[in-house]
Amino acid sequence: MGRRREFDETQALDAALAVFWDKGYEGTSLEDLTRATGVARPGLYAAFGNKESFFLKAVDRYETLYMGFMREALEEQDAQVVVRRILEGSVFLQTHNPAHLGCLGINGAVACSSNGEAIRQELIRRRSASEMVLKTRLEEAQTKGQLPAATDCAMLASYVMLVSQGMAVKAKSGTPRSELEAIIEHVMESWPAG
């Protein structure tokens, strides 16, 4: 009979999420994770598997806890409001806590070597899925006349995601929220009228 776990897995996952968010996937060592969670390696392996699976569980938790603004934004009636809410939600998430600047997905993938290729590919897949959802939402808006008929919705969705991801990199490097909000205003001023 195995020993009963004597730690709260959710608390340990949240502590690991914070470390991964700060240091990225490859920048985070198992020692960092044991220190942050207060759980010895065998306990972490038993609960979360290897570092790769632990990171992916942290990304799932991040999406659950912090990415709700994206789902809510997609429900807005007007496409311009959808995009504004996505970008504003992104900036808030990327800057509200000085201990966790930027985006976990971007921070986790930017510095991946060939050892972290599976993680990099999974994060790319997740970003691509979000972009496809936005593209579909923009296409719906286009059929309602909210965007010009000639609008390339795939390109527009790619542009919005690129802005969001670029702001994440800038946030991680310490760019103040006010500067990122000015970028949002520029995007909205240049938004194609329906």
N, C-alpha and C positions, 0 to 999 in steps of 0.2 A: 504494500500500500504506500503510495507516494505521500510526501509531506504536503500539508495544506499551505497554499500561498499565504504569506503574512503581510501582504501589501495590497493597496488598492490599485488595480490595473489602470483605471481611468486616470487617477492622479499621476501614476508613473508615465502613462502615455502623454498627458498634458505637459509634464516636465520634459520629456524627450522632445515633444513638439517644439517647445521653446528653444531648446538647444539646436535642433535642426534648423529652425527658422533663423537663428542667429548665425550659425556657422556653416550652413549648407550640409549636403549629404557627406561629401568627402572630408570636409573640415571637421566633422564630428567624429570623435573616437569613441570606442566602447568605454574607455575610462571616463570620458565626458558624460556618457549616458548613465553609467553606474553612479557617478558623483551626483548628477542632477536628480536621479530617481531615488537614490538611497537604496537601490536594489543591487545585489551582487550579480555578476555575469550569469551564473547558472539560472537564477530566477528570471532574469531578462530573457534568456534564450527559451526557457520553458514557457513563458507567457507570450512572447512576441516573435520568436524565431530568430533568424539571423538579422544583421544590421539592415539589410535591404528590405526584408519584410517589416521590420520595425519602422523604418522610414515610411514605407507605403501606408502602414496603419496610421502613422502620424499625419500624413497627407490627407487621408480619409477623414481623420478627426478635424483637421484644419478646414476642410471643405464644409464639414457639418457645422462647426462652430462659427466660422468667419465668412463663408461665401454666400450666405443667404441673400445678401443684397443683390447678387446677380440674378437669382431666381425671381426675386421681387421686382427688379427692374424690367425683366422680360415680360411681366404682366401689365406694364403700363400701356395705355391705349395709343399714345403718340410715339413714333420711332425716335424723335429727337429727345423726348423725355427718357426713353429707354436708355439711350446712349449716355445722356448726362448722368443718370443715376448709376450706371455701370462705372463711369469714370470717377464720379464723386465717391462712390463706395470704395473703389480701388484706392483712391488717394487717402481716404480716411483709414482704411485698413493698413496701408503702407506707412503711415506716419503717426498714428495715434499713440503708439507705445514706443518710446525711445529705445527700449530694450529689444524691440522686434521691428526693425525698419525693413521696408521692402516687402517682398512676397515670398512665402515659403517655396512655392514652385519655381520661381526664378532663382532665388538664392540657392536652392537645392541643385539646380542644373547648370548654372553658369560655369562653375569650375570643375565639372566632371571630367576625369581622365578616362581612358579606355576601361579602367577597372569599374567605373560607374556608368558604363554605357547602357546597361539595362534600365537603370534609374532615369538617365537622361531621356531615353526613348519613351518610357512611361510618362514622364512629365510632358514631353512633346505631344504624346497621344492625348493627354488630358486637355492641354491647351487647344489642340486642334478640335477636339470635341466641343469645347466652349465656343470656339469660333464658328463652328458649323451651326450650333444652336442660334447664335446671333445672326448669322447669314439667313437662316430660315425665317427668323423674326423680321428681319429687314425686308425680305421678299414678301412677307405678308403685308407689311406696311406699304410696300410699293404697289401691291394690287389695290390698296385702299386709297391710292393717290397721295400718300404722305411723302413719297420720294418720286423724282422724275422717272419716267418710263425707261430712259436710257441709263439709269444708274446701274453700275455693276455691283450688285449686293455682296458678292464674294469679296471683291476688292475693298468695299467699304467696311465690311466686317473685319477683314484683315488689318485695315488701317486702324480701326478702333482698338483692336487687341494689341497692335504694335504700340500705339500710344500708351495704353495701360501698362504693358510690359516695360516700355521705356521709362515710364514714370516710376515703376518699381525699382529699376536700376538706379535712377536718380535719387529716390527716397533712401535707398540703402547707402548711398554715398553722402547722405546728409543734406540734400536739397530741401529747403523749408517747404512746408505745406502750401504757403501762399504762392510760391513759384509754380508748384504743380497745379494749383487751382487756376492760375493764369493760363496755363497750357490748355486746361479744359475749356476755358472761355474762348480761346482761339479756335479750338476744334468746333465749338458750337457756333461761333460766328461764321465759320466757313461751311456749315452744314448745308447740304443741297436741299433747296426748297421744293416742296411737292407741287 
